[in-house]
Amino acid sequence: MARYSGGMVVAGAGTTLRPVLGLLSTAAITALMREIKLENPTATACTYEVVRFTGGTAGADVGEVDHRPDSPAASCLLKQLWTADATIVEKTGDICYLPAGAAEVMTFGESGLTTALGSTAGIGVVPIGTGQLIIAKFAWDE
């Protein structure tokens, strides 16, 4: 299995139905989420949660790095700020409250958190209430 990661300052605050960052699987390959890091560089607290979703319209690609340069390129796609509502399939229960200037790293243990199969299925983070312009990073295995 190869490990990949990618992150960015998100392009917008998102909504409860529009992930600010999401990882899409493919028709044949699922991702195994290992870690999500969220950081709030603003002066206003915010809360985000990890969800499984499908559909909607994803924003631009976010570049990923291969942790082992001899591995193939990532198949799953890391995307930013959805521009049309996704369907939230499941809330994972992983909630991250971020006071001003705080960061949190969520890890998903030995078994990880798996995406469903399908090119519009994925795992992402959405705000609970009003979001902020956060810094987000995902690390996953394929």
N, C-alpha and C positions, 0 to 999 in steps of 0.2 A: 504494500500500500504506500502511496506517495502522500506527502503532506504539502498543503498549499495555504497561503494566507494573503489577505489583502485588506486594505482599509483606507479611510479618508475622512476629511471633515465633510459631513453630509451636506448635500446641496439645499436642504430645507428641513423644516421641523417634522414633516409627515403628518399623517392623521391615523386614527385607529384602524383604518382600512388601507392605508398606503405606507408600506414599509419604507424606512429611510435607507436601509441597506438590507439586501436579501440575496440568498444563494439559491440559484435554480439548478435542479437536477436535469437530466436528459431523459429521453425515452428508454434508455438502457442502463444508465449509471446514476446511482444515488450518491449523495455526499454524506459523510459521517462527520458532523460538526463536533469539534474538539474544544473550541474556546471562542468566547465572544468577549471583547473588551469594549467598554463604553466609557467615555470621558466627557464631562460637562465643563467646557472652558468659560461658560457664561456666568453672569452674576445671579441667575435665576434658577432655582431648583427645578428638576423635571423627573419624570418616571417613564421608563420604557419596559416593554415586555417582549419575550421571545414567543413567536407564533409560527405555526405551520400554515401555509397559505397556498392558494392556487389562483391563477388568472391575474387580471388587472393588466396594466401596461407598465412595464419596467422602464426605468430611465437608462442612462448611459452605462456602458461597461465600466467596471472598476478593475484595474490591472491587479494581477495576483503574482506572487512570487512562489517559485517551486523551492522547497526547502532542501531538495536533493537535485542538483542540476542535471543528473543523469536520468531523471524521471521524465516521462512524457508530459506534454503540456496538459494543463487542467482541462477536463471535459465540462465540468459544472461551471456555471457562469455567475460571477459576482456582479450584482447590479445595484445602482443607486436610485434613490427617490422615485417611487412609483408615481405615474402621472394620471392613472385611472385606478379606481378601487379594485383591490384584490378581494377574494373570498377567504375569510379566515376560517380554516378547517379545524384548527385546534390551538388553544392557548396552552403552552407547555407548563405554565406555573412558575416559570423563571422570570422574576420581576426585579428590576434594577432601579432603585431610587438614587438619584444623583443630586446631592446638594451642590451649590455653586463651587466650582473648582475641583469636584470629586471625580474619582474614577473607580470602576469596578471591573473585575475579571471574573467571568462565569466559566467554569469548566464542567464538562459533561461526562466525566468518569471513563471507566474502561470501555463501556459499550457505546459511548457517544450519543448523539442525538441525530437520527437519520431523517433525511428528506424522503418524500414519496417519489415514485417514478413518475416521469412526465415533464415535458419541457416548460410547463408553466407552474410546476409544483416546487415549493421551496420552503426555506426557513428564513425568517427575517425578524427585524425589531421594529415595533410600532410604539408610538407614544400612548400613554394613558393620560388623558387630559391634554394640556398644552405642551407640546414638545419644544425643544431648543435646538440650536445648531450644535450638535454634538460631534465628537470624534468617535468613529466606530471601526473596529477591526474584527474580522472573522478568521479562524484557522480551522481547516477541515482536511479530512483524508478522503482519498478516492481509491 
